Every structure is written in C-alpha cells, then in structure tokens.
Amino acid sequence: MIQFRKSLIKLSLSMLCILSPLSLYAKQEHSHSDSDSGKRGKHGHRGKRGYHGRVGEPGLQGVQGPQGHQGSPGSPGVQGPPGAPGVDGTTAITDFISVIAFSDPFSNQPVAGGAPVLFNMTVSESGSISGTTPTGVFTLSETGTYEVTYGGPFIITSPGTQAPIIALQVGGVVLPQSRISSEGDWQVLSLIIDVASEPTTIEVVNNTPAPNNSITIARDGGNVGFFLAIKKIA
C-alpha cells in the first residue's frame, strides 16, 4: 500500500512537471492575445510640410481664340501744331484780252488774202494788252511770254480751188507754226510766243496762197464766227 502511494506520488510529480510548462506557455499566449486587442492609441502629431517641388516646363501654346468685338472709338486727340507755310503760288494773270467776231457781218465776213480777221466784240480785257475793234489789230505794250489761242470755222470763197489757211501774224511776220486749215468746221490752235520788244502787234490773217485766196468766216450755227484770246503768262 505504501509502495503504491509512492508510485502514485512519483506519477503526479511527473505529470506536474510536464503540465507546468504547457500552462505557462498558455498563459503567455493568452497574454499576447490580450495585448493585440487593446485600445487604439492616440493619433500622432502631423509631420512638417514638405518642400515645394520644382516649377514644371511651360506647356504648349494654346490655339488662338476668336477675334473680340470692336472697341468703342477713343476720345479725340489734342490738336496738332500748325503746319509749315505752303509754297508761294503762281503769279495771277492780270494782262489778257478776249474778242469774238459776233453777228453779221462779222460772223459771216469775207477776208481777202493777207488781210486780218475782224472782231467786233471784246469779251474781257485787262492790263497791258489792247485792241481796236473792228480793225483786228491788237497791241502788246510789254515784253514777256504770251499764250495766244484762236480759231473758228472758215471756208474758201471760191470752192474747189484750194484749202483756206488762217495764221497768226506777230509784228508783221506770219508764224509758220501757226497755220491752220478748215473746210467749214471748227479749228482751234493755241501756242506760246515770246515778245522781246514793245509795242508788238498781233493779228489773225488770211494766209491762203494766191490766186483765188479769199476766204469767208463761217458761222457755227449761231452768231459766233471766230474768236481770239491773248494772255501774258510770264
């Protein structure tokens, strides 16, 4: 009996030795499990702001937008300074005369070879140019440059013989470049002459060659048969 108890005590001690580490391991595992399921801790402090990053590369240029509406007109600007004086104008023409052969018998007159055309009406006259109508002779009392314009319809008195010719005679000399011819239609010529001496006479003469060189100043359908205008330009 005593031997049985001793054996039982030894067995109990052996079992205790075996179970004690297991019990301790179980307690440790239980302790770890309780730690994992504990209360959540407080939030930590926010960290410091990081540094700004580098500026990126410029992007591509965008598409051009539509044109905007026209703006309202701006206010008028201030007045500019006066401009420079202009150049001097040309000298006014103060010496001139204009005459016409008006109404019968002057607008339908016969003119013998070498004779002047007669004018009976002065339209305008000023300055140093004078004339005596109806003689057909006009006088330039100053030297200078003159513009002379003359013309009208005229015909040969004896048809079929030759073409009638009118010319300008200055100081008794016919100017070759002044000849004009007509067969009843209007013919007009304007030319520039230089007068080196004064007084100098001007006439429009019949320059048709002889024989049968008489001409007739024809009407233009009204009362005007011929005209002459003289003006000093320099």
C-alpha positions in Angstrom: 0.0 0.0 0.0 2.8 2.3 0.9 4.6 1.3 -2.2 1.5 2.1 -4.3 1.3 5.6 -2.8 4.9 6.3 -3.5 4.4 5.3 -7.1 1.3 7.5 -7.4 3.2 10.5 -5.9 6.0 10.0 -8.4 3.5 9.9 -11.3 1.8 13.0 -10.0 5.1 14.8 -9.8 6.0 13.7 -13.3 2.7 14.9 -14.7 3.1 18.2 -12.8 6.5 18.7 -14.4 5.0 18.0 -17.8 1.9 20.2 -17.4 3.6 23.2 -15.7 5.5 24.5 -18.9 2.4 24.0 -21.0 0.4 26.0 -18.5 3.0 28.8 -18.6 3.0 28.8 -22.4 -0.8 29.0 -22.4 -0.7 32.0 -20.1 1.9 33.7 -22.3 -0.2 33.2 -25.4 -3.2 34.5 -23.6 -1.2 37.5 -22.5 -0.2 38.2 -26.1 -3.7 37.9 -27.3 -4.9 40.4 -24.8 -2.2 42.9 -25.9 -3.2 42.8 -29.6 -6.8 43.5 -28.9 -6.1 46.5 -26.7 -7.5 50.1 -27.1 -6.3 52.2 -30.1 -3.7 54.7 -29.3 -3.9 58.5 -29.9 -3.1 60.0 -33.3 0.4 61.1 -33.6 1.4 64.7 -34.4 1.2 65.9 -38.0 4.5 65.9 -39.8 6.1 69.1 -41.2 5.1 70.4 -44.6 7.4 69.2 -47.4 9.4 71.5 -49.6 7.8 72.9 -52.8 8.6 71.0 -55.9 10.4 72.5 -58.9 8.5 74.5 -61.5 7.4 72.4 -64.4 8.3 73.1 -68.0 6.0 75.5 -69.9 3.1 73.8 -71.7 2.4 74.1 -75.5 0.9 77.3 -76.8 -2.9 77.1 -77.0 -5.0 77.7 -80.1 -5.7 81.3 -80.9 -9.1 82.4 -79.7 -11.7 84.1 -81.8 -11.4 87.9 -82.5 -13.0 90.0 -79.9 -15.6 92.7 -80.6 -14.5 96.0 -81.9 -14.0 98.5 -79.1 -15.7 101.9 -78.9 -13.9 104.9 -80.6 -11.4 106.6 -78.5 -11.6 110.2 -77.5 -10.3 112.8 -80.0 -6.6 113.6 -79.6 -5.2 117.0 -78.9 -4.9 119.4 -81.8 -1.5 119.2 -83.5 0.8 122.1 -84.1 0.2 124.3 -87.1 1.8 123.1 -90.3 4.6 124.8 -92.2 3.6 127.6 -94.6 2.9 126.5 -98.1 4.9 127.4 -101.1 4.1 130.6 -102.9 1.5 130.3 -105.6 2.0 131.4 -109.2 1.5 135.0 -110.1 -2.0 135.8 -111.1 -2.7 136.6 -114.7 -3.5 140.3 -115.0 -2.8 141.0 -118.6 -5.3 139.5 -121.1 -7.9 140.2 -123.8 -10.6 138.0 -125.4 -12.5 139.1 -128.5 -15.0 137.4 -130.9 -16.5 138.1 -134.4 -20.1 138.3 -133.3 -23.2 138.5 -135.6 -23.4 139.7 -139.1 -21.5 141.0 -141.0 -18.5 140.0 -138.8 -19.6 136.4 -138.1 -20.1 135.8 -141.8 -17.4 138.1 -143.3 -15.2 137.7 -146.3 -11.4 138.1 -145.7 -9.1 138.9 -148.6 -5.7 137.3 -148.9 -3.2 138.8 -146.4 -6.0 140.7 -144.6 -6.8 140.3 -140.9 -9.9 138.7 -139.5 -12.1 141.5 -137.9 -13.6 141.2 -134.4 -16.4 143.4 -133.2 -16.9 142.4 -129.6 -14.5 142.4 -126.7 -15.4 139.8 -124.1 -12.8 140.7 -121.5 -9.8 142.9 -121.3 -7.2 143.9 -118.6 -3.7 145.2 -118.2 -1.2 146.0 -121.0 -3.0 144.2 -123.9 -5.2 146.5 -126.0 -7.0 146.2 -129.3 -9.1 148.2 -131.6 -12.3 146.6 -132.9 -13.1 146.2 -135.7 -9.6 146.7 -137.1 -8.4 143.2 -135.9 -5.0 144.6 -134.8 -4.0 144.1 -131.1 -1.0 145.6 -129.3 1.2 144.1 -126.6 2.8 147.0 -124.7 5.1 144.9 -122.6 7.8 142.3 -123.3 7.3 138.8 -122.0 5.7 135.4 -122.7 2.2 135.2 -124.1 -0.3 132.4 -124.7 -2.4 133.0 -127.9 -5.5 130.9 -128.7 -7.6 131.5 -131.8 -9.9 129.6 -134.2 -13.3 129.1 -135.6 -15.0 127.8 -138.8 -14.0 129.3 -142.2 -14.2 128.3 -145.9 -12.6 129.3 -149.2 -14.7 131.8 -151.0 -14.3 130.0 -154.4 -15.0 126.3 -153.7 -12.8 123.8 -155.4 -9.7 125.9 -155.8 -7.6 125.2 -152.6 -7.9 124.8 -148.9 -8.2 128.1 -146.9 -5.5 128.9 -144.3 -5.5 131.1 -141.3 -2.3 132.1 -139.4 -1.0 134.3 -136.6 1.0 137.4 -137.6 3.2 138.9 -134.9 5.0 142.2 -135.5 4.1 142.0 -139.2 5.6 138.4 -139.6 3.5 135.3 -140.1 4.5 132.4 -137.8 4.7 129.2 -139.9 3.8 127.0 -137.0 0.6 129.0 -136.5 -1.2 127.9 -139.8 -4.5 126.1 -139.6 -6.8 125.0 -142.3 -10.6 124.4 -142.3 -13.4 123.3 -144.6 -16.2 125.0 -142.6 -15.6 123.0 -139.4 -14.1 124.4 -136.1 -10.3 124.6 -136.0 -8.5 125.9 -132.9 -4.8 126.4 -132.2 -3.0 127.6 -129.0 0.7 128.5 -128.9 3.2 130.3 -126.7 5.2 133.2 -128.1 8.0 135.3 -126.6 7.9 139.1 -127.2 11.3 140.7 -127.0 10.3 144.3 -128.0 7.4 146.5 -127.3 5.0 147.6 -128.6 4.3 144.5 -130.7 1.1 143.9 -132.8 -0.8 140.6 -133.2 -3.3 139.8 -135.9 -5.1 136.7 -137.2 -4.7 136.9 -141.0 -5.8 135.0 -144.2 -2.6 133.2 -145.2 -4.2 131.3 -148.2 -1.8 131.4 -151.2 -2.9 133.4 -154.3 -4.8 133.3 -156.6 -8.4 132.9 -155.5 -7.3 133.2 -151.9 -10.3 135.0 -150.5 -12.0 133.2 -147.6 -15.2 133.5 -145.6 -15.6 133.3 -141.9 -18.5 130.9 -141.4 -21.0 130.8 -138.6 -21.0 127.9 -136.1 -24.8 127.6 -136.3 -25.3 130.7 -134.1 -23.9 134.2 -134.1 -20.2 133.5 -133.4 -17.9 133.2 -136.4 -14.3 133.4 -134.9 -12.5 134.2 -131.6 -9.1 135.3 -130.3 -7.7 135.2 -126.8 -4.3 136.6 -125.6 -2.9 136.4 -122.1 0.5 137.2 -120.6 1.9 134.3 -118.6 5.4 135.5 -117.7 
